[in-house]
Amino acid sequence: MIRHLLFDLDGTLLPVEADFFFYHYMSALRPNFSRLLPPEEFDRHLLGSTKRMMSDADPSLTNEEVFWRDFSARTGYPRAKLEPVFQQFYEGQFSAIKKHIKAELPGPARGILENALAAGFSLIIATNAIFPETAIRERLAWINCQDLPFAFITTFEKMHFCKPNPYYYQEILDILQISPRNCLMIGNDPEEDLTAAILGMKTCLVTDYLVPREKPAHPPNYSCRLTELPGLLADLAPAG
C-alpha cells in the first residue's frame, strides 16, 4: 500500500524546463563573484564542483561538504570568503528568478498536495540535493507550498548523495524509517527519478516538463500530467 509520496520539485511541482536553473541561476549569480573570479572561470568552477558533488559516493560527507571542499580548492578562496556571497544571493536576488517562469504561478501544486495530505499520504520533497535549504524553500514558496507539513525535504546540508544514485533514495528511507514498498516517487526525469524503482519503490512519470532521455532502464509504473495526478492518487490512497 502506498503511504508516502516523494515529489521531485523542478519540472514536476514547479513548472520549469530542465535548463531553467542552469541558465537563469547562473546568469543571476555570476555577477556577484565578479570581484573574485572572471565570469568564464566562475562558471567552470561552479559547474565542476556541482558535478563533483553529484558524483560523490562518500557516505561520511554531506553534499554541502563535498561542494565546499571542491569549490574552495578550485577557486583558491576559503569557504569563509565564498559562502557569504552565496548566502547574500539566496537571501536577496534568488527570488527574482521567479519572473522568468513562463507558466502562471502558483499553479495547481498546493491543491494537489493538500488533497494528498487529506487522503492520508505523507509528503516528501525529493528534489536533487544540490541546493541549500533556503533555496529549496524559496522555490516551494513560488508554488505556495512552503508551509505544508512535509515529512522531509532533501537539501544539500542533509543529504550525502544525489540523484540518480540509488543511495539518495535509500538515505531518505533510512532517515524516515519507511519501506520502499509503501512509497511512490513522482518526477519528470526518467533517469533521475525512475531510479527509485531499483529499491522497490513505485514510480510515476509526470510528463508536463518531461526531461528527454534515452529509453529508461526502469519504466514507470504510472505516467500522467500533473493535473491528472489527483485521480491516480485517489485510487492509491491508504485506507483509514
LOBANU-483702 format. One record per atom (N, C-alpha, C): residue in one letter; x, y, z. Coordinates in steps of 0.02 Angstrom, whole numbers, plus 50000, padded with zeros to 5 digits. Atoms other than C-alpha are relative to their C-alpha. Example, Ala and Ser with C-alpha at 12.3 -4.5 7.8 and 13.67 -1.06 7.14 Angstrom:
# LOBANU-483702
A500454994150000/A506154977550390/A500455006050000/S499584994149997/S506844994750357/S499615005550037/
//
This chain:
# LOBANU-483702
M500424994050000/M500005000050000/M500445006350000/I499624993850004/I500655017349954/I499795004650057/R500144995549945/R500795028550106/R500425006449996/H499534994450002/H502235040250062/H500105002249927/L499914997250066/L502335051649910/L500645004249998/L499384996250009/L504055057649856/L499935004249937/F500104995550056/F503925072849744/F500665003349980/D499484995750029/D505275079849632/D499715007149999/L500244993149999/L505185098849628/L500035003349931/D499934996350063/D505885106949470/D499764995949941/G500285003450058/G504875102049317/G499444995250018/T500545004349976/T503655092049424/T499485004350035/L500454995349965/L502815103049555/L500105007149977/L499844993250024/L503705118649494/L500064999849924/P500035000550073/P503335121949309/P500585003449964/V499424997350035/V505065124749235/V500314994649956/E499655004550044/E506045117049093/E500654997650033/A499415003249969/A507575106249129/A500595004850007/D499424995649999/D508835120049089/D499855006850032/F500204993549972/F507905134049181/F500525002650050/F499534997749948/F509065134849332/F500715000549974/F499334999650028/F510625131349232/F500115006949969/Y499924993650035/Y510315147149130/Y499885006050046/H500194994149962/H509405159349244/H500375000550067/Y499635000149937/Y510265154149406/Y500715002449989/M499314998050014/M511985155749331/M500055007349980/S499994993050023/S511565172349248/S499925004850058/A500114995649943/A510955179749411/A500574999750051/L499495000949950/L512325172649522/L500685002549978/R499334998650026/R513845175749412/R500265007050018/P499734993349985/P513985194849436/P500215001050073/N499834999349929/N514085192649625/N500724998050015/F499315002349990/F515785184449605/F500505003649955/S499574996750050/S516485196849479/S500645002850030/R499394997449969/R517735203849604/R500504994550018/L499585005649982/L518415186649639/L500234995849941/L499865004550055/L518325177049476/L499735002749934/P500274998350065/P518155180649290/P499384995749985/P500635003750011/P516425175149225/P500104992949975/E499905006750028/E517055160349123/E500314995350052/E499675004049949/E518145154349266/E499504998150054/F500515001549950/F516705155649390/F499544994649976/D500455005050028/D515555145749276/D500324993150001/R499655006450004/R516855132149251/R500084996950069/H499895002749933/H517215130349436/H499344997950033/L500645001649969/L515395130749492/L499714993649970/L500265006150031/L514865117649365/L500434993950017/G499555005549983/G516395107049402/G499874997550071/S500125002049930/S516055107149589/S499314997050009/T500675002949998/T514215103549562/T500014992949974/K499945006850026/K514645088449455/K500374995550049/R499635003949950/R515895082849587/R499534998050057/M500485001549947/M514535083949718/M499514994749979/M500505004750024/M513295074349612/M500284993049991/S499705006550012/S514515060249578/S500304996950063/D499675002549940/D515205058549754/D499604994550033/A500345005649968/A514795042549846/A500284998650070/D499725000849933/D515665045350014/D499455001250051/P500554999149953/P514335042350148/P500195004150062/S499794996249942/S515365051750277/S499975007649988/L500014992850017/L515205068550186/L499325002049974/T500614997450029/T513635078550156/T500155003149932/N499914996750065/N513365085849983/N500295007050010/E499744993349985/E513705102850060/E500754999850012/E499285000649985/E515405097150125/E500404998449937/V499665001750063/V515875089449957/V500065006249956/F499994994150043/F515395105249864/F500525005050023/W499564994649976/W516345117249976/W500734998049998/R499315002350005/R517915106749982/R500255000949928/D499804999850070/D517955105849793/D500025007249973/F500054993250027/F517405123749755/F500565004450028/S499464996149970/S518655131149877/S500674998249969/A499375002250031/A520065120649803/A500075002649929/R499984997750070/R519595125449625/R500145007549995/T499964992750005/T519445144049658/T500615002950035/G499444997449961/G520865145949782/G499795004650056/Y500254995949946/Y519745155149904/Y499704995650055/P500295003949945/P519215148850076/P499245000549999/R500735000049995/R517405144250108/R499755006250035/A500214994249961/A517305158550233/A499945006349957/K500044994250044/K517555170850091/K499464999149946/L500475001450054/L516435162349962/L499284999250024/E500685001749978/E514945156550064/E499565006150013/P500434994149990/P514335173950117/P499725002949935/V500244997550065/V514185178649933/V499394996049978/F500575004350015/F513045163749904/F499415001750045/Q500534998749952/Q512045167450061/Q499645006649984/Q500304993650017/Q511765185550012/Q499584999549937/F500385001150062/F511195180049840/F499344996550014/Y500615003749985/Y509945167549909/Y499505004150040/E500444995949958/E509265179950035/E499725006049963/G500224994150036/G509065193649906/G499784998749928/Q500135000250072/Q509185190749719/Q499664993649976/F500245006450025/F508695172449707/F499255000149985/S500725000050009/S506835175849725/S499795003349934/A500164996550062/A506885187049570/A500014995449939/I499985004850056/I507235171849459/I499304997749982/K500695002150011/K505395167849477/K499685003549940/K500304996250054/K504985181349349/K500124996849932/H499855003250064/H505745170449211/H499574993849987/I500435005850010/I504485156449238/I499415002049956/K500514998250050/K503285156549091/K499304997950022/A500665002549978/A501885146549173/A499725004650054/E500324996049949/E500625155149284/E500114996850069/L499885002349931/L501075153749468/L499455002650046/P499635005749973/P500725147049595/P499834993349968/G500165006350033/G499885133549488/G499624995350045/P500445004749965/P498985117849546/P500324996150057/A499645004449954/A500315110449661/A499704999950070/R500244999949930/R499605116249828/R499364995950007/G500625003849995/G497875109249794/G500124992549996/I499845007150007/I498615092649740/I500304997350065/L499675002349939/L499705091449895/L499535000050059/E500484999849945/E498325096750014/E499514994149996/N500455005850009/N497165083549941/N500354993550019/A499625006049983/A498535070549960/A500084999350076/L499965000149928/L498775075250142/L499344997950031/A500665001749975/A496905074250172/A499834992749989/A500135007050016/A496885056950093/A500434995350043/G499615004149955/G498165050850220/G500724998749979/F499305000950021/F499805051650123/F500465004550040/S499474995549976/S501405058450197/S500375002549938/L499694996750058/L502345070350082/L500745001350012/I499284999049997/I504205071050047/I500205003849938/I499724996550057/I505065083749936/I500684996849984/A499405003650020/A506355073149846/A500305003349939/T499664996350053/T507215086349742/T500744998250002/N499295001649998/N509015083549690/N500355004650049/A499744996349942/A510005088849842/A500645003849984/I499424996150019/I511175101249759/I499935007350019/F500124993249977/F510425117149833/F499925000150076/P500124999449928/P510395123550012/P499255000650015/E500705000149980/E508775122950109/E499665006749985/T500314993550012/T508475141650091/T499765000749928/A500194999650070/A508435140049901/A499414995449984/I500545004750012/I507275125049905/I499355002650029/R500614997249969/R506045133250024/R499765006149961/E500214994450041/E506045148749915/E499634997549938/R500345002750059/R505565138249764/R499324997050019/L500655002449977/L504185130049866/L499525005850010/A500424994049991/A503555147549905/A499715002349933/W500254997950065/W503385150949719/W499364996349981/I500605003850014/I502055137349712/I499544999750062/N500424999249940/N501315142349882/N499964993650040/C499995006349963/C501845126049965/C500505000150057/Q499464999649951/Q503155132250087/Q499794998350071/D500235001149932/D502065129950241/D499674993250010/L500325006649993/L501425112250208/L500434995550045/P499645004249952/P501895098850336/P500364994149967/F499625005350033/F503165089050234/F500364995750053/A499645004649955/A503895073750319/A500755001049995/F499284999150011/F505595077850244/F500105003949935/I499794996550061/I506425089350117/I500744998649991/T499295001450013/T508055083950038/T500365006549982/T499594994150013/T509375097750042/T500734998050000/F499295002150003/F511245098050015/F500335000150068/E499745000249932/E511515101150201/E499874993250033/K500215006149966/K510615084950249/K500234993649964/M499905006150039/M510975072750108/M500734998649984/H499315002150015/H512545062850067/H500074997449929/F500005002550068/F512065057649890/F499535004349958/C500444996550047/C511225064949735/C499674995049953/K500295003950054/K510075058149602/K500504999849942/P500425006049997/P510195046549509/P500274994350042/N499725005249958/N511225037049638/N499454996850042/P500535003249959/P510055024149718/P500085001250074/Y499904998749929/Y510855028049886/Y499675006650022/Y500394994049985/Y509995045049876/Y499324998050027/Y500665002349979/Y508325036049890/Y500054995750063/Q499925004149940/Q508985023650018/Q500095004450062/E499904995649942/E509525038050129/E499345002950024/I500664997649981/I507755045050127/I499634994750040/L500335005549966/L507075028050176/L500294999050070/D499675001149936/D508355026350315/D499835005550050/I500154994349955/I508035043750386/I499294999550028/L500715000249980/L506145041350390/L499784993250027/Q500175006849978/Q506205022750432/Q499354997549968/I500585002350038/I504965018350296/I500224994949948/S499875005350048/S504825004050172/S499915002549929/P500104997950070/P505075006649984/P499354997549971/R500625002850025/R503534995849956/R499405004650014/N500544995349983/N502495009850034/N500105006949969/C499814993550029/C503245023649925/C499845000549926/L500084998350071/L502825031849759/L500435006149986/M499584994550021/M504165042749679/M499695003249939/I500354996350053/I503405056149568/I500485005349972/G499534995250028/G504525065749448/G499965000249924/N500034998950073/N504845071549270/N500634997949964/D499365001950031/D506585064549239/D500074992450001/P499965007450002/P506655046349180/P500644997250028/E499365002549974/E508465044849231/E500065001150075/E499894998449929/E508495053549399/E499454997450045/D500565001649957/D506765049549464/D499794992649998/L500215006950005/L506395032149400/L500504995150029/T499505004149967/T507995025549479/T499744997450067/A500295002249936/A506955024149638/A499724992949995/A500275006750009/A506245008149563/A500494994550021/I499495004949982/I507894999349599/I499904997650072/L500105001649930/L507454999749784/L499324996850013/G500665002949991/G505694993449756/G499445005050006/M500524994949999/M504765009949751/M499594999749935/K500394998750059/K503335012649631/K500195007049974/T499814993550028/T503625027249512/T499455002649955/C500484996650044/C502565039849419/C500375005449962/L499664995150042/L503245049949273/L499505005549981/V500424994350016/V502475067349259/V500265003149935/T499784998650069/T502515072549076/T499975007349979/D500074993050020/D502165091349076/D500665003049977/Y499344997550015/Y504015095749078/Y500504994249998/L499625006150004/L504725078949034/L500715001349976/V499294999550020/V506625078049026/V500144994749948/P499865005050053/P507135069748862/P500604995750017/R499475004849986/R508155054148895/R499944994149952/E500055006350035/E508545037648815/E499444995950033/K500515004249970/K507275023848847/K500214998150071/P499805001149930/P507265022349037/P500134992650015/A499845006849980/A508055007049114/A499464997150045/H500535002149954/H506615006549237/H499365003849981/P500614996750022/P504955010749153/P499555001750059/P500434998049944/P503715020049265/P499404995450008/N500625003749988/N502255011249346/N499405004049975/Y500544995550021/Y501175026349303/Y500315005849962/S499784994150037/S501285041249186/S499395004549990/C500574995450006/C500195056849184/C500245007250000/R499874992949991/R500125075649178/R499875001650074/L500064998349929/L500205084549346/L499265000750020/T500714999049983/T498355089249340/T499614993450001/E500335006649999/E497925070849314/E500214995950061/L499745003849943/L498885065349468/L499484998850055/P500495001449947/P497445067549592/P499564993949987/G500395006050016/G496435054249500/G500384993650015/L499585005849985/L497885042049514/L500064999150075/L499905000549928/L498165046049697/L499354997850036/A500645002249970/A496315043549735/A499944992450000/D500035007350004/D496495025549679/D500524996750046/L499455002849960/L498085023149782/L499965001850073/A500024997349932/A497555031949942/A499954994550052/P500025005049946/P497875022250102/P499314999850033/A500665000749968/A496325015550187/A500045002150073/G500034998349929/G495795022550354/G500385006250019/
//
